[in-house]
Amino acid sequence: MNIEERYGLKEMERDYGILTFGNALEAHRKCEELSLKDFAKILGISSSSLCDIEKGRRIPSPRRAAKIAKNIGEPEIFWIRLSLQDMLNKEHLNYTVSVA
């Protein structure tokens, strides 16, 4: 890929589907080569809660999303945005969360 080509969120979603909080968190965990149990300890949540988040059965609140981001050393706004976007999608509201 040359410097003029960009591979961002739009391209990633085109190739792999919509990015959700759960699949982003699961990808982060797997990249760190952590078990569900070990990652849950880092996040300060139960393994079952982490599993529910990764599988999309639960969507963390913006406050919890910020706490998770802080615990893994990631930008809070990215994870809060994913949380809010998942909430909108769950309600079938066709809006996109953007950061100004």
Backbone as CSV, one residue per row, in Angstrom:
resi,resn,N_x,N_y,N_z,CA_x,CA_y,CA_z,C_x,C_y,C_z
1,MET,0.856,-1.162,0.000,0.000,0.000,0.000,0.909,1.234,0.000
2,ASN,0.674,2.127,-0.969,1.509,3.332,-0.973,0.934,4.378,-0.030
3,ILE,1.702,5.436,0.147,1.348,6.456,1.146,0.037,7.179,0.827
4,GLU,-0.362,7.186,-0.434,-1.591,7.886,-0.809,-2.836,7.057,-0.520
5,GLU,-2.675,5.754,-0.371,-3.815,4.902,-0.060,-4.047,4.919,1.443
6,ARG,-5.309,4.963,1.820,-5.649,4.969,3.243,-6.549,3.797,3.545
7,TYR,-6.309,3.203,4.667,-7.157,2.115,5.141,-7.637,2.504,6.521
8,GLY,-8.845,3.045,6.571,-9.419,3.520,7.818,-10.649,2.735,8.202
9,LEU,-11.465,3.340,9.048,-12.660,2.686,9.567,-13.631,2.289,8.457
10,LYS,-13.860,3.172,7.490,-14.794,2.851,6.397,-14.339,1.622,5.629
11,GLU,-13.059,1.578,5.335,-12.521,0.453,4.571,-12.549,-0.843,5.397
12,MET,-12.243,-0.722,6.691,-12.280,-1.887,7.556,-13.695,-2.444,7.665
13,GLU,-14.679,-1.556,7.836,-16.066,-2.011,7.922,-16.551,-2.589,6.598
14,ARG,-16.074,-2.032,5.500,-16.425,-2.581,4.186,-15.923,-4.020,4.070
15,ASP,-14.723,-4.258,4.547,-14.104,-5.567,4.392,-14.516,-6.576,5.464
16,TYR,-14.819,-6.097,6.686,-15.049,-7.021,7.794,-16.382,-6.852,8.505
17,GLY,-17.189,-5.882,8.099,-18.463,-5.657,8.758,-18.376,-4.506,9.742
18,ILE,-19.517,-4.148,10.273,-19.602,-2.998,11.171,-18.805,-3.255,12.439
19,LEU,-18.009,-2.265,12.813,-17.223,-2.356,14.032,-18.131,-2.095,15.222
20,THR,-18.133,-3.020,16.154,-18.917,-2.863,17.374,-17.971,-2.819,18.563
21,PHE,-18.495,-2.381,19.681,-17.696,-2.357,20.899,-17.184,-3.759,21.204
22,GLY,-18.081,-4.723,21.116,-17.729,-6.099,21.456,-16.655,-6.695,20.574
23,ASN,-16.804,-6.525,19.243,-15.780,-7.149,18.399,-14.462,-6.385,18.452
24,ALA,-14.504,-5.094,18.734,-13.256,-4.334,18.909,-12.545,-4.775,20.185
25,LEU,-13.322,-4.991,21.244,-12.733,-5.421,22.513,-12.157,-6.835,22.386
26,GLU,-12.884,-7.696,21.716,-12.388,-9.061,21.505,-11.099,-9.052,20.681
27,ALA,-11.063,-8.235,19.636,-9.858,-8.127,18.811,-8.683,-7.617,19.641
28,HIS,-8.947,-6.627,20.497,-7.887,-6.095,21.362,-7.359,-7.193,22.288
29,ARG,-8.269,-7.947,22.881,-7.883,-9.025,23.805,-7.028,-10.064,23.089
30,LYS,-7.453,-10.444,21.904,-6.725,-11.469,21.153,-5.360,-10.963,20.694
31,CYS,-5.283,-9.701,20.324,-3.985,-9.124,19.936,-3.012,-9.117,21.109
32,GLU,-3.543,-8.934,22.303,-2.714,-8.953,23.506,-2.447,-10.383,23.983
33,GLU,-3.065,-11.350,23.300,-2.918,-12.776,23.621,-3.303,-13.069,25.066
34,LEU,-4.458,-12.528,25.460,-4.966,-12.714,26.809,-6.195,-13.619,26.796
35,SER,-6.329,-14.420,27.832,-7.528,-15.232,27.982,-8.682,-14.327,28.400
36,LEU,-9.875,-14.836,28.251,-11.061,-14.097,28.677,-10.958,-13.762,30.171
37,LYS,-10.534,-14.746,30.960,-10.430,-14.569,32.407,-9.395,-13.500,32.768
38,ASP,-8.224,-13.565,32.153,-7.163,-12.593,32.457,-7.543,-11.179,32.019
39,PHE,-8.183,-11.083,30.856,-8.585,-9.768,30.354,-9.682,-9.175,31.225
40,ALA,-10.608,-10.012,31.670,-11.682,-9.546,32.548,-11.107,-8.956,33.838
41,LYS,-10.054,-9.589,34.371,-9.404,-9.062,35.582,-8.829,-7.678,35.328
42,ILE,-8.192,-7.493,34.187,-7.625,-6.188,33.831,-8.720,-5.134,33.748
43,LEU,-9.869,-5.527,33.188,-10.979,-4.595,33.003,-11.767,-4.355,34.285
44,GLY,-11.603,-5.224,35.249,-12.347,-5.083,36.499,-13.790,-5.532,36.385
45,ILE,-14.034,-6.509,35.490,-15.381,-7.053,35.315,-15.295,-8.580,35.350
46,SER,-16.435,-9.233,35.438,-16.442,-10.694,35.465,-16.204,-11.250,34.065
47,SER,-15.752,-12.492,34.019,-15.544,-13.165,32.732,-16.850,-13.269,31.957
48,SER,-17.948,-13.531,32.665,-19.238,-13.656,31.984,-19.688,-12.316,31.406
49,SER,-19.426,-11.220,32.125,-19.757,-9.890,31.589,-18.934,-9.592,30.350
50,LEU,-17.646,-9.921,30.398,-16.790,-9.707,29.235,-17.276,-10.526,28.047
51,CYS,-17.622,-11.778,28.292,-18.139,-12.632,27.213,-19.406,-12.026,26.609
52,ASP,-20.308,-11.551,27.461,-21.556,-10.939,26.977,-21.270,-9.697,26.138
53,ILE,-20.282,-8.900,26.543,-19.921,-7.703,25.771,-19.329,-8.104,24.427
54,GLU,-18.382,-9.044,24.446,-17.736,-9.463,23.202,-18.731,-10.058,22.206
55,LYS,-19.727,-10.774,22.707,-20.717,-11.408,21.826,-21.867,-10.475,21.457
56,GLY,-21.850,-9.246,21.983,-22.882,-8.273,21.642,-24.169,-8.427,22.410
57,ARG,-24.175,-9.258,23.441,-25.388,-9.436,24.248,-25.587,-8.298,25.232
58,ARG,-24.494,-7.591,25.555,-24.555,-6.426,26.436,-23.755,-5.302,25.798
59,ILE,-24.237,-4.105,25.979,-23.529,-2.912,25.511,-23.169,-2.105,26.754
60,PRO,-21.895,-1.831,26.933,-21.517,-1.057,28.119,-21.994,0.387,28.030
61,SER,-22.296,0.957,29.163,-22.663,2.371,29.214,-21.447,3.199,28.822
62,PRO,-21.660,4.447,28.436,-20.507,5.308,28.129,-19.521,5.401,29.301
63,ARG,-20.021,5.439,30.522,-19.146,5.497,31.699,-18.300,4.229,31.799
64,ARG,-18.925,3.071,31.611,-18.175,1.813,31.667,-17.204,1.714,30.488
65,ALA,-17.622,2.196,29.324,-16.736,2.193,28.153,-15.482,3.014,28.429
66,ALA,-15.661,4.164,29.079,-14.512,5.011,29.420,-13.600,4.305,30.416
67,LYS,-14.179,3.621,31.377,-13.389,2.895,32.378,-12.606,1.761,31.713
68,ILE,-13.249,1.051,30.810,-12.575,-0.030,30.086,-11.407,0.541,29.293
69,ALA,-11.650,1.631,28.582,-10.588,2.260,27.786,-9.410,2.655,28.662
70,LYS,-9.705,3.235,29.803,-8.643,3.656,30.725,-7.838,2.456,31.211
71,ASN,-8.537,1.361,31.523,-7.862,0.162,32.023,-6.951,-0.487,30.986
72,ILE,-7.237,-0.283,29.719,-6.383,-0.887,28.677,-5.479,0.143,28.002
73,GLY,-5.521,1.378,28.513,-4.631,2.409,27.993,-4.970,2.888,26.602
74,GLU,-6.255,2.910,26.289,-6.731,3.339,24.971,-7.489,4.659,25.105
75,PRO,-7.633,5.398,23.997,-8.390,6.657,24.031,-9.861,6.424,24.412
76,GLU,-10.308,7.105,25.441,-11.680,6.926,25.918,-12.710,7.257,24.852
77,ILE,-12.480,8.310,24.089,-13.490,8.770,23.122,-13.803,7.704,22.074
78,PHE,-12.818,6.926,21.661,-13.042,5.861,20.680,-14.015,4.822,21.228
79,TRP,-13.784,4.388,22.461,-14.614,3.344,23.057,-15.996,3.867,23.448
80,ILE,-16.072,5.125,23.877,-17.372,5.726,24.165,-18.186,5.829,22.877
81,ARG,-17.543,6.235,21.799,-18.224,6.335,20.502,-18.789,4.982,20.077
82,LEU,-17.993,3.928,20.229,-18.483,2.591,19.866,-19.678,2.190,20.713
83,SER,-19.615,2.494,21.999,-20.724,2.175,22.901,-22.008,2.897,22.476
84,LEU,-21.891,4.197,22.248,-23.065,4.975,21.830,-23.599,4.512,20.485
85,GLN,-22.701,4.200,19.549,-23.136,3.749,18.230,-23.871,2.418,18.335
86,ASP,-23.373,1.521,19.174,-24.060,0.241,19.376,-25.457,0.452,19.950
87,MET,-25.590,1.404,20.869,-26.910,1.694,21.449,-27.879,2.196,20.386
88,LEU,-27.398,3.095,19.528,-28.246,3.601,18.445,-28.635,2.480,17.486
89,ASN,-27.680,1.655,17.117,-27.952,0.551,16.186,-28.955,-0.433,16.773
90,LYS,-28.834,-0.710,18.070,-29.756,-1.634,18.738,-31.192,-1.125,18.654
91,GLU,-31.355,0.181,18.709,-32.683,0.794,18.639,-33.128,1.061,17.202
92,HIS,-32.334,0.601,16.233,-32.624,0.783,14.807,-32.763,2.254,14.430
93,LEU,-31.940,3.078,15.068,-31.895,4.508,14.746,-30.734,4.736,13.802
94,ASN,-31.040,5.243,12.638,-30.037,5.395,11.592,-29.251,6.704,11.750
95,TYR,-28.478,6.778,12.826,-27.634,7.924,13.101,-26.201,7.434,13.291
96,THR,-25.260,8.319,13.037,-23.855,7.982,13.231,-23.264,8.915,14.269
97,VAL,-22.603,8.323,15.237,-21.920,9.105,16.262,-20.613,9.602,15.668
98,SER,-20.408,10.905,15.750,-19.153,11.462,15.260,-18.550,12.292,16.378
99,VAL,-17.256,12.483,16.270,-16.550,13.267,17.268,-16.090,14.544,16.594
100,ALA,-16.527,15.670,17.149,-16.172,16.963,16.559,-14.812,17.420,17.011
